[in-house]
Amino acid sequence: MGSVYEAAGGDEGLLRLAEAWHARVIEDEVVSHAFSHGFHPDHGARLAAYWAEALGGPPAYSRSFGDETSVVRMHSGNGPHPEMDARAIACFDQAMTDVGLTDGDPVRTVLHDYFAWATTTTMSRYHRSADDVPDGLRIPRWSWQGPQS
């Protein structure tokens, strides 16, 4: 079946998904708070590159933008926020519909599982302080079977 990256449409498909998700969260009254202090103008492209690398694609994010430590630090030190996490996941599910991934599609299921896992584990692990995030973290890989070691 190939990688999740390939099944999701490669760089182009993940860019469409990242842009659809970003548009959804900016409009969400709870999740938009995470972006209230601004965001990089290429957020969609950076997010797509991150997802691509995590889902079996090329290591473009690591080569160009940073490692997992830098990503996790950006998402850390904000306290627990389970409602925001749940709404971000719901926005992701809606974004998948926006880009044509339908219920019952295996890639939709694995993308949902990946995003929910990343949102509620790696991105929310260090809710007390970004200073708690260790150096040298690597972007976790995800396959059809879930997280890879």
C-alpha positions as CSV (number, residue, x, y, z in Angstrom):
1,M,0.0,0.0,0.0
2,G,3.0,2.3,0.3
3,S,3.5,4.9,3.0
4,V,0.8,7.0,4.7
5,Y,2.6,10.0,3.2
6,E,2.0,8.6,-0.4
7,A,-1.6,7.6,0.4
8,A,-2.3,11.1,1.7
9,G,-1.2,12.6,-1.6
10,G,2.5,13.3,-0.8
11,D,3.6,16.9,-0.4
12,E,0.7,18.3,-2.4
13,G,-2.0,16.4,-0.6
14,L,-0.5,17.2,2.9
15,L,-0.2,20.9,2.0
16,R,-3.9,20.9,1.0
17,L,-4.7,19.2,4.3
18,A,-2.5,21.6,6.3
19,E,-4.0,24.6,4.7
20,A,-7.6,23.3,5.2
21,W,-6.8,22.5,8.9
22,H,-5.2,25.9,9.5
23,A,-8.3,27.7,8.0
24,R,-10.6,25.7,10.3
25,V,-8.6,26.4,13.5
26,I,-8.3,30.1,12.7
27,E,-12.1,30.2,12.6
28,D,-12.6,28.1,15.8
29,E,-13.3,30.3,18.8
30,V,-11.2,28.0,21.1
31,V,-8.3,26.8,19.0
32,S,-7.7,30.2,17.3
33,H,-6.4,31.3,20.7
34,A,-3.2,29.3,20.0
35,F,-2.6,31.6,17.0
36,S,-3.6,34.9,18.7
37,H,0.0,36.0,19.1
38,G,0.7,35.4,15.4
39,F,2.2,32.6,13.3
40,H,4.7,32.1,10.6
41,P,3.4,33.2,7.2
42,D,4.4,29.7,5.8
43,H,2.7,27.8,8.6
44,G,0.8,25.6,6.2
45,A,3.9,24.6,4.2
46,R,5.9,24.0,7.4
47,L,3.1,21.9,8.9
48,A,2.8,19.9,5.7
49,A,6.5,19.3,5.7
50,Y,6.4,18.1,9.3
51,W,3.5,15.8,8.7
52,A,5.2,14.5,5.5
53,E,8.3,13.6,7.5
54,A,6.3,12.0,10.3
55,L,4.2,9.9,7.8
56,G,7.0,8.4,5.8
57,G,8.0,11.2,3.4
58,P,11.3,13.0,3.0
59,P,13.0,14.7,5.9
60,A,12.4,18.2,4.5
61,Y,11.2,19.6,7.9
62,S,14.3,18.4,9.8
63,R,16.6,19.7,7.0
64,S,15.0,23.1,6.7
65,F,13.2,24.1,9.9
66,G,14.3,22.2,13.0
67,D,13.9,19.0,15.0
68,E,11.1,17.7,17.2
69,T,12.5,19.6,20.1
70,S,11.8,22.9,18.4
71,V,8.3,21.9,17.5
72,V,7.4,20.6,20.9
73,R,8.8,23.7,22.6
74,M,6.5,25.8,20.4
75,H,3.6,23.8,21.8
76,S,4.7,23.7,25.4
77,G,4.3,25.7,28.6
78,N,0.6,26.5,28.1
79,G,-0.9,24.3,30.8
80,P,-3.3,21.5,30.1
81,H,-5.9,22.3,27.4
82,P,-8.0,19.2,26.7
83,E,-10.9,21.2,25.2
84,M,-8.5,23.0,22.7
85,D,-7.0,19.6,21.8
86,A,-10.4,18.0,21.2
87,R,-11.4,20.9,19.0
88,A,-8.2,20.9,17.1
89,I,-8.8,17.2,16.4
90,A,-12.4,17.9,15.3
91,C,-11.0,20.7,13.0
92,F,-8.6,18.1,11.5
93,D,-11.4,15.7,10.9
94,Q,-13.4,18.5,9.2
95,A,-10.3,19.5,7.1
96,M,-10.0,15.9,5.9
97,T,-13.6,16.2,4.6
98,D,-12.7,19.5,3.0
99,V,-10.0,17.9,1.0
100,G,-12.1,14.9,-0.1
101,L,-11.0,12.2,2.4
102,T,-14.2,10.3,3.1
103,D,-15.3,8.3,6.1
104,G,-14.2,4.7,5.7
105,D,-11.1,5.6,3.7
106,P,-8.2,3.9,5.4
107,V,-5.9,6.9,5.0
108,R,-8.5,9.1,6.7
109,T,-8.6,6.7,9.7
110,V,-4.8,6.5,10.0
111,L,-4.4,10.3,9.6
112,H,-7.0,10.9,12.3
113,D,-5.2,8.4,14.6
114,Y,-1.9,10.1,14.0
115,F,-3.2,13.6,14.5
116,A,-5.1,12.7,17.7
117,W,-2.0,10.9,19.1
118,A,0.4,13.7,18.3
119,T,-2.0,16.3,19.7
120,T,-2.6,14.6,23.0
121,T,0.8,13.1,23.6
122,T,3.9,14.7,22.0
123,M,2.5,18.2,21.6
124,S,1.0,18.3,25.1
125,R,3.5,16.4,27.2
126,Y,5.3,19.5,28.5
127,H,2.4,21.6,29.5
128,R,4.2,23.2,32.5
129,S,7.2,24.8,30.7
130,A,8.9,24.7,27.3
131,D,12.1,24.6,29.3
132,D,11.2,21.0,30.3
133,V,11.5,19.8,26.7
134,P,14.8,17.9,26.2
135,D,17.2,18.6,23.4
136,G,17.7,16.2,20.5
137,L,14.2,14.9,20.1
138,R,13.5,13.4,16.7
139,I,10.2,13.6,14.8
140,P,8.2,10.6,15.6
141,R,7.3,8.3,12.7
142,W,3.9,7.0,12.0
143,S,2.9,4.1,9.7
144,W,-0.3,2.2,8.9
145,Q,0.3,0.3,12.2
146,G,0.7,3.4,14.3
147,P,3.8,4.9,16.0
148,Q,7.1,3.5,14.9
149,S,10.1,3.2,17.2
